[in-house]
Amino acid sequence: MQQSYFYLILTRFCSISLYNEEKIDQYCNKCLTYARERSHHCNLCQLCIPIQDHHCFFIGTCIGKHNQRYFLLMLFHLLCAHLIGYIFVCNYLWNEIGGFHLINIFKILFFNIGYVIGFVKTKWQAFICLHHYLVYFDIIFIKLKIIDIMAMNGHTPLMKQSSKSTAIVEVNSLSEDNQHINPADHYGVTSDYSICVDSNNTTYSDEFIESKYIYEMNHCEVDHRTKRVEIIPRKYQYNFRTKRQVKRTGVMLVGWGGNNGTTFTGATIANRDQITWMRKEGEQFPNYYGSLTQSTTIRIGSNNEGKEVHIPFNTILPMLHPNDIVIGGWDINGVNLYEGMKRACVFDYALQEKLKPMMSQLKPLPSIYYPDFIAANQEDRADNLIPKGTKQQDLEHIRNDIRTFKKTHNLEQVIVLWTANTERYVDVRPGLNQTSDEILRSIAANEDEISPSNIFACAAILENCPYLNGSPQNTLVPGIIELATKHHVFIGGDDFKSGQTKLKSVLADFLVSAGLKVQSIVSYNHLGNNDGKNLSAPQQFRSKEISKSNVVDDMVGANHLLYNKKTNEHPDHVVVIKYVPFVKGKNDISFFLCSV
């Protein structure tokens, strides 16, 4: 019997304003959005006005950054009108009354001049005193208004704080007038909208988008003697520069003829050429479901009505579209990608036949085969190999393949991705692979413990190409990491973790976060593809077992209330993988047992 669980979380929406030592981020209860810095809400205009001066009753609107020029122009015209009126009045008095004695005129002028000077001096002194006050407390005039409002509401006015002072958080429920607005309302914009950040921290040029980001984190100092934890906020500024013109990019897959390689290539071609096919349910259309960049959105804020605005992931910055990727790669098996696609049994037959003209023209480059690193049952597939030589020659061969691929397709960047068979773990020891010099010397010396994935990783780094490891073996040994650091090349990856392993990590985190003590995790995997065949060998299975088992380590280490660190308490974790040819694909079952 299947059981479904639904979790309904009821919350009361609140507005939150943070007051700290650097700036006051206002959340406007009436606009239902965060106001810009140095903004103030006008109850008459019903708007948050940036750099507001005051509300002018004569023109019926607020004076701020957006309209100050027009206001000053209006004042100038009023001054001109006043001077003209003054001249007419003086002329009338002089002509009608006449006969003024000189002494009387001086008395009148002295009185008027003294009155004007006294009035201006008093206002000027008050203005200077106010700004001395603002400078001393390191605030601006608009913040002074907020402080006055806080004082009227019973809060302690915020003055100059020390660097270690704690931020004050004020939480106010929405007023009854605003309860009808649903804070969960949102809408999305499509990819044809242009995204522009109006901030001093972001600048745009014809070539780059440059931005500054302040990363805030807490540094903790734990004193076990006094049993005291001191939290010290720290801030780090990062400067990002993004090219507005996306580089022409190629991807070279190690294991191109396998399930992942043929599926990735076929899906890209189907989307690029908008290939449709028939099923019993009707006509099917290609899509990029499952792609983070093509099928997900990002919340970037909310509008004046409180509705959240979501944009496609790929519009936040200039990003490469999958349809523009040039694909190539290597494989120890020499069949073309159409035959590899049929063997994978992933696509519908109708789609396979429509892809046949394109996929049959694609054939992997010869690859490296060191029998000791993958299962012996893979030997019958190894018919597309680089001529046998030294490992240094293999390294140079792969580097030349990358250069040729890049030149042939006029590419600016190539990414190398390992999606081939899982290898056994390599030894990590001094003199072999713990420094960049050691790993290169070991390749030159034809060391047995240098794996094919080590060769591909080093070749990619030396050709200034990012390298991604999609299998669970320990390819990225310390020496390769140091080599990548020296050459400023991105490397990453420790298994794709896109199936059971990903779900297992999510469920374990959910259960422990709910206060449930996970005592046992047992997973059964029966695989019918070549991945299962390779993992049926003990050493290759061990690499996968370690990868699947490690997903709960962080979860256990983060909760010492449930798991005793002194006794190294840990959930029982068993992983079973069996090769079942008839299954063709992948099937798995996971059991979680918890103490409550």
C-alpha positions in Angstrom: 0.0 0.0 0.0 1.4 3.4 -0.9 1.1 6.2 1.5 1.3 9.9 0.7 2.3 12.6 3.1 1.3 16.3 2.8 2.8 18.9 5.0 0.8 22.1 5.5 2.7 25.0 7.1 0.6 27.9 8.3 2.4 31.2 9.1 1.4 34.7 9.8 3.1 37.1 7.4 5.1 39.8 9.1 7.2 42.7 7.9 10.8 42.8 9.1 13.1 45.8 9.4 16.8 45.4 10.3 18.6 48.2 11.9 22.4 47.8 12.2 25.5 49.9 12.4 25.9 50.5 8.7 22.5 51.2 7.2 18.8 50.8 7.9 17.1 48.5 5.4 13.4 49.6 5.6 10.6 47.2 4.9 7.6 49.4 4.1 4.4 48.0 5.6 2.3 50.0 3.1 4.2 49.4 -0.1 4.9 45.8 1.0 8.4 45.9 -0.3 11.9 46.9 0.8 12.5 50.6 0.2 15.7 51.9 -1.3 18.4 53.3 0.9 17.5 56.8 2.1 13.9 56.4 1.1 10.8 57.4 3.1 7.2 56.6 2.8 4.8 59.5 2.2 1.3 58.9 3.5 -0.1 61.5 1.2 1.6 60.2 -2.0 1.4 56.5 -0.9 4.9 56.0 -2.2 8.4 55.5 -0.9 10.4 58.4 -2.2 14.2 58.1 -2.7 16.2 60.8 -1.0 13.0 62.6 0.1 13.2 66.2 1.2 9.6 67.0 2.1 6.0 66.9 0.9 5.0 70.1 -0.8 1.4 71.0 -0.3 1.5 73.7 -3.0 2.2 71.2 -5.8 0.6 68.1 -4.0 3.6 65.8 -4.2 6.9 64.9 -2.5 10.1 66.5 -3.4 12.9 64.0 -3.9 15.6 62.8 -6.2 13.2 62.2 -9.1 11.8 65.7 -9.3 14.1 68.1 -7.4 15.1 70.0 -10.6 11.5 70.8 -11.4 10.9 71.9 -7.9 13.9 74.3 -7.9 12.7 75.6 -11.2 9.3 76.3 -9.7 11.0 78.1 -6.8 13.0 80.2 -9.2 9.9 81.3 -11.0 8.2 82.1 -7.7 11.2 84.2 -6.7 11.0 86.1 -10.0 7.3 86.7 -9.5 7.9 87.9 -6.0 10.6 90.4 -7.1 8.4 91.7 -9.9 5.5 92.1 -7.4 7.8 93.8 -4.9 9.0 96.3 -7.6 5.5 97.1 -8.6 4.4 97.7 -4.9 7.5 99.9 -4.2 6.9 101.9 -7.4 3.2 102.4 -6.4 4.1 103.6 -2.9 6.7 105.9 -4.1 4.5 107.5 -6.7 1.3 107.7 -4.6 2.6 108.7 -1.2 5.8 110.5 -2.2 7.7 113.1 -0.2 9.6 110.6 1.9 12.4 112.2 3.9 15.8 110.5 3.6 15.9 109.7 7.3 12.6 107.9 7.2 13.7 105.8 4.2 16.9 104.8 6.1 14.9 103.7 9.1 12.6 101.5 7.0 15.5 99.9 5.2 17.5 99.3 8.4 14.5 97.6 10.0 13.9 95.4 7.0 17.6 94.5 6.5 18.0 93.7 10.2 14.9 91.5 10.1 16.1 89.5 7.1 19.7 89.1 8.5 18.4 87.9 11.9 16.0 85.4 10.3 18.6 83.9 8.0 21.2 83.8 10.8 18.9 81.9 13.1 18.0 79.4 10.5 21.6 78.9 9.4 22.8 78.3 13.0 20.0 75.7 13.5 21.0 74.0 10.2 24.7 73.9 11.2 23.8 72.4 14.7 21.6 69.8 13.1 24.3 68.6 10.7 27.0 68.6 13.4 24.6 66.2 15.3 24.2 64.0 12.2 27.9 63.9 11.5 28.7 63.0 15.1 26.2 60.1 15.2 27.1 59.0 11.6 23.6 59.2 10.2 21.8 61.0 7.4 18.7 63.2 7.7 16.3 60.5 6.4 17.6 58.2 9.2 16.9 60.8 11.7 13.3 60.7 10.7 13.3 56.9 11.2 14.9 57.3 14.6 12.2 59.7 15.7 9.5 57.3 14.5 11.2 54.5 16.5 11.3 56.7 19.6 7.6 57.5 19.3 6.9 53.7 19.0 8.8 53.0 22.2 12.0 51.7 20.7 15.5 52.8 21.8 16.8 55.3 19.3 19.8 53.9 17.3 23.0 55.8 17.8 26.5 55.1 16.7 27.3 51.4 17.5 30.5 49.5 18.1 31.6 47.0 15.5 30.5 44.1 17.8 27.1 45.5 18.6 24.1 43.3 17.9 21.6 44.3 15.3 18.1 45.3 16.4 15.4 43.4 14.7 11.9 44.9 14.7 9.0 42.7 13.6 5.6 44.3 12.9 2.5 42.5 11.9 0.7 43.9 8.8 -2.0 46.5 9.5 -5.6 45.4 9.1 -5.8 47.5 5.9 -3.1 45.4 4.2 -4.3 41.9 5.3 -6.1 41.3 2.1 -2.8 41.3 0.2 -1.5 37.7 -0.2 2.3 37.8 0.4 2.7 34.6 -1.6 1.4 36.2 -4.8 4.1 36.2 -7.5 4.5 36.4 -11.2 7.3 35.6 -13.6 8.9 37.4 -16.5 10.0 35.6 -19.7 13.5 35.4 -21.1 12.9 38.3 -23.5 13.0 40.8 -20.6 16.3 42.5 -19.9 17.5 42.5 -16.3 19.3 45.6 -15.0 20.5 46.2 -11.4 20.2 49.9 -10.4 22.8 50.0 -7.7 26.2 51.7 -6.9 27.6 48.1 -6.5 26.8 47.1 -10.1 28.2 48.8 -13.2 27.6 48.0 -16.8 30.0 48.5 -19.7 29.9 47.3 -23.3 32.2 44.4 -22.4 31.6 43.6 -18.8 29.2 43.5 -15.9 31.1 44.4 -12.7 29.6 44.0 -9.2 30.7 44.2 -5.6 29.2 41.7 -3.1 29.5 41.8 0.6 29.5 38.3 2.1 28.6 38.3 5.7 29.4 35.4 8.0 29.9 34.8 11.7 33.2 33.9 13.2 32.9 31.9 16.4 35.4 31.7 19.2 34.6 28.9 21.7 36.2 29.0 25.2 35.7 25.6 26.7 37.1 26.8 30.0 34.4 29.4 30.6 31.9 27.6 28.4 31.3 30.7 26.4 30.8 31.2 22.7 31.6 34.6 21.2 30.1 35.4 17.8 31.9 38.0 15.8 30.3 39.2 12.5 32.7 39.4 9.6 32.3 40.8 6.2 34.2 40.0 3.0 33.9 42.0 -0.2 34.0 40.1 -3.5 34.4 41.8 -6.9 32.9 40.0 -9.8 33.5 40.7 -13.5 31.3 38.9 -16.0 31.8 39.1 -19.8 28.6 40.2 -21.5 29.6 38.2 -24.6 29.2 34.5 -24.0 32.2 32.5 -25.1 31.8 29.9 -27.9 32.1 26.8 -25.9 32.6 23.1 -26.5 32.2 20.1 -24.2 34.4 17.0 -24.5 32.9 14.0 -22.7 35.1 11.1 -21.5 32.8 8.2 -22.2 30.9 9.9 -25.0 29.3 6.7 -26.3 27.8 5.7 -23.0 24.3 6.3 -21.6 25.0 9.9 -20.3 26.9 11.0 -23.4 24.4 9.7 -26.0 21.5 11.1 -24.0 23.0 14.5 -23.5 23.9 14.7 -27.2 20.6 13.4 -28.5 18.6 15.7 -26.2 20.6 18.8 -27.3 20.1 18.0 -31.0 16.4 17.4 -30.5 16.0 20.7 -28.7 18.2 22.6 -31.2 16.3 21.2 -34.2 12.9 21.1 -32.5 12.4 17.4 -33.4 9.0 16.0 -32.5 8.0 12.3 -32.2 4.9 10.3 -31.6 3.8 8.2 -28.6 0.6 6.6 -27.8 -0.3 9.7 -25.8 0.2 11.9 -28.9 2.9 14.1 -30.4 5.8 14.8 -28.0 7.9 18.0 -28.0 11.5 18.3 -26.8 12.3 20.3 -23.6 15.0 21.0 -21.1 13.1 19.8 -18.1 15.7 18.9 -15.4 18.1 21.7 -16.5 18.9 24.2 -13.8 19.6 27.0 -16.2 16.7 26.3 -18.6 13.9 25.1 -16.4 14.2 27.0 -13.1 13.6 30.5 -11.9 15.1 32.8 -9.3 13.3 35.2 -7.0 14.8 38.7 -7.4 12.5 40.7 -5.3 8.9 42.0 -5.1 7.0 44.9 -6.7 4.9 47.7 -5.1 1.9 45.3 -4.7 4.0 42.8 -2.8 4.1 40.3 -5.5 7.3 38.3 -5.8 9.1 38.6 -9.2 10.7 35.5 -10.6 13.0 35.4 -13.6 14.5 32.5 -15.6 17.8 31.3 -14.2 19.5 32.0 -17.5 18.6 35.7 -17.6 20.3 36.8 -14.4 23.6 36.9 -16.3 24.8 36.2 -19.8 24.8 32.4 -20.0 25.6 29.8 -22.6 22.5 28.1 -24.1 22.7 24.3 -24.4 21.7 24.5 -28.1 25.0 26.4 -28.8 27.3 23.8 -27.2 29.6 22.0 -29.5 29.9 18.4 -28.3 32.7 15.9 -28.8 34.7 13.4 -26.7 36.4 10.0 -26.3 35.2 6.4 -25.6 37.0 3.1 -25.4 34.1 1.6 -27.5 34.1 2.7 -31.1 30.4 2.5 -32.1 28.8 5.7 -33.4 26.4 7.6 -31.2 23.3 6.2 -32.9 24.3 2.7 -31.9 25.2 3.8 -28.4 21.9 5.6 -28.1 20.0 2.4 -29.1 22.1 0.4 -26.6 21.3 2.9 -23.8 17.5 2.3 -24.2 16.7 5.8 -22.9 14.9 7.5 -25.8 11.7 6.4 -27.3 12.2 4.4 -30.5 10.5 7.0 -32.6 12.8 9.7 -31.4 15.9 7.5 -31.9 14.9 7.0 -35.6 14.5 10.8 -36.1 17.9 11.4 -34.5 19.6 8.6 -36.5 20.8 10.9 -39.4 22.6 13.2 -37.0 23.8 10.7 -34.3 25.2 8.1 -36.8 27.7 10.7 -38.1 29.2 11.2 -34.6 31.9 8.8 -33.4 34.1 9.1 -30.3 37.8 9.7 -30.4 40.1 6.8 -29.2 40.5 6.8 -25.5 42.8 5.5 -22.7 42.4 2.0 -21.4 44.2 0.8 -18.3 42.6 -2.5 -17.4 43.6 -2.4 -13.8 41.3 0.6 -13.1 37.9 -0.6 -14.4 36.2 -4.0 -14.2 37.6 -6.9 -16.3 34.1 -7.3 -17.9 34.7 -4.1 -19.8 37.5 -5.6 -21.9 35.2 -6.8 -24.7 34.0 -3.2 -25.3 37.5 -1.7 -25.5 38.0 -1.6 -29.2 38.7 2.2 -29.7 42.0 2.8 -28.0 44.9 5.1 -28.2 48.0 3.2 -29.5 49.8 1.7 -26.5 52.6 3.8 -25.2 53.7 5.5 -22.1 51.4 7.6 -19.8 53.3 10.7 -20.8 52.5 9.9 -24.5 48.9 9.4 -23.5 48.9 12.8 -21.8 50.3 14.5 -24.9 47.8 12.7 -27.1 44.8 13.9 -25.0 46.2 17.5 -25.0 46.5 17.4 -28.8 42.9 16.1 -29.1 41.7 19.1 -27.0 43.7 21.6 -29.1 42.5 20.1 -32.4 38.8 20.1 -31.3 39.1 23.7 -30.2 40.7 24.8 -33.4 38.4 22.8 -35.7 35.3 24.3 -34.2 36.7 27.7 -33.6 36.0 27.5 -29.9 37.1 30.0 -27.2 36.6 27.5 -24.3 36.5 23.7 -23.9 35.1 21.9 -20.8 36.2 18.3 -20.2 33.7 16.1 -18.4 34.3 12.6 -17.1 31.2 10.5 -17.6 33.0 7.2 -18.2 33.1 4.1 -16.1 33.7 4.3 -12.3 37.4 3.6 -11.5 38.8 2.1 -8.4 40.4 4.4 -5.9 44.1 5.3 -6.5 46.6 5.4 -3.7 47.5 8.8 -2.3 51.0 9.0 -0.9 54.0 11.2 -0.7 56.2 11.1 -3.8 53.3 9.9 -6.0 50.5 12.5 -6.3 50.5 14.8 -3.3 52.0 17.8 -5.1 51.7 19.1 -8.7 55.3 18.3 -9.4 54.9 14.8 -8.0 51.8 14.0 -10.2 53.6 15.3 -13.4 56.8 13.3 -12.5 54.7 10.2 -11.8 53.1 10.5 -15.3 56.5 10.9 -16.9 57.8 7.9 -14.9 54.8 5.8 -16.1 53.7 5.0 -12.5 51.1 2.2 -12.2 48.9 4.3 -9.8 48.2 7.0 -12.4 44.7 6.4 -13.6 43.1 7.4 -16.9 41.0 10.0 -15.1 44.2 11.5 -13.7 45.6 11.8 -17.3 42.4 13.5 -18.5 42.4 15.9 -15.6 46.0 16.9 -16.0 45.6 17.3 -19.8 42.5 19.6 -19.3 44.4 21.7 -16.7 47.5 22.1 -18.8 45.2 23.2 -21.8 43.5 25.7 -19.5 40.1 23.8 -19.7 37.8 23.3 -16.7 37.6 19.6 -15.7 34.5 18.1 -14.1 34.5 14.6 -12.5 31.2 12.8 -12.8 32.2 9.5 -11.2 32.9 8.6 -7.5 36.6 7.8 -7.8 39.2 10.0 -6.2 40.5 11.6 -9.4 41.1 15.0 -7.8 44.1 14.0 -5.6 46.1 16.8 -3.8 48.6 17.0 -6.7 45.9 17.7 -9.3 44.2 20.3 -7.0 47.5 22.1 -6.6 48.2 21.9 -10.4 44.8 23.5 -11.1 45.4 26.2 -8.5 48.7 27.1 -10.1 47.1 27.3 -13.6 44.0 29.1 -12.3 41.8 26.4 -13.8 38.4 25.4 -12.4 38.0 21.7 -11.4 35.2 20.0 -9.4 33.0 17.1 -9.0 32.8 13.9 -6.9 30.1 11.8 -8.7 27.0 13.3 -10.4 24.8 12.3 -7.4 21.8 12.9 -9.5 19.7 9.9 -8.5 19.4 7.8 -5.4 22.4 9.5 -3.7 20.9 12.9 -4.1 17.5 11.8 -2.8 19.2 10.1 0.1 21.1 13.2 1.2 17.9 15.3 1.0 15.8 12.8 3.0 18.5 12.4 5.6 18.8 16.1 6.1 15.0 16.5 6.3 14.7 13.8 9.0 17.5 15.0 11.2 16.4 18.6 10.8 13.0 17.5 12.1 14.7 16.1 15.2 14.4 12.4 14.1 17.4 10.2 14.8 18.2 8.3 11.7 19.5 4.9 12.9 19.7 2.9 9.7 19.9 3.5 6.0 19.8 0.5 3.7 19.6 1.0 -0.1 19.2 -1.7 -2.8 20.2 -0.9 -6.4 19.6 -3.3 -9.3 21.1 -1.9 -12.5 20.8 -3.3 -16.0 23.0 -1.0 -17.9 26.8 -0.9 -18.4 27.2 1.1 -15.2 25.8 -1.8 -13.3 28.0 -4.2 -15.1 31.1 -2.3 -14.3 30.0 -1.8 -10.6 29.6 -5.6 -10.2 33.4 -5.7 -9.8 34.4 -5.3 -6.1 36.9 -2.5 -6.4 34.7 -0.3 -8.6 31.7 -1.1 -6.3 33.8 0.1 -3.4 34.3 3.6 -5.0 30.5 3.9 -5.5 29.8 2.6 -2.0 32.0 5.2 -0.4 30.3 8.0 -2.5 26.8 6.8 -1.4 27.8 6.4 2.2 29.5 9.8 2.6 26.3 11.7 1.9 25.2 11.5 5.6 28.5 12.4 7.2 27.9 16.2 7.3 24.4 15.6 8.6 25.7 13.4 11.4 28.6 15.7 12.2 26.3 18.8 12.5 24.0 17.4 15.2 25.8 16.3 18.3 22.5 16.2 20.2 21.4 13.1 18.3 24.8 11.6 17.6 27.5 11.3 20.2 30.8 12.5 18.8 32.9 10.9 21.6 31.8 7.4 20.6 31.8 8.3 16.9 28.1 7.3 16.7 26.8 7.0 13.2 23.8 5.4 11.5 24.1 1.9 10.1 24.5 2.4 6.4 24.4 -0.4 3.9 24.6 -0.1 0.1 23.8 -3.1 -2.2 24.3 -2.9 -5.9 23.5 -5.8 -8.2 23.8 -6.2 -11.9 20.6 -7.4 -13.5 20.8 -7.3 -17.3 17.1 -7.6 -18.0 16.3 -4.4 -16.1 18.2 -2.3 -18.7 17.9 0.9 -16.7 18.3 1.7 -13.0 16.0 0.8 -10.1 16.6 1.3 -6.4 14.8 1.1 -3.0 15.9 2.9 0.2 14.8 2.2 3.8 15.2 4.8 6.5 14.7 3.7 10.2 14.5 6.5 12.8 14.2 6.7 16.6 11.6 9.1 18.0 
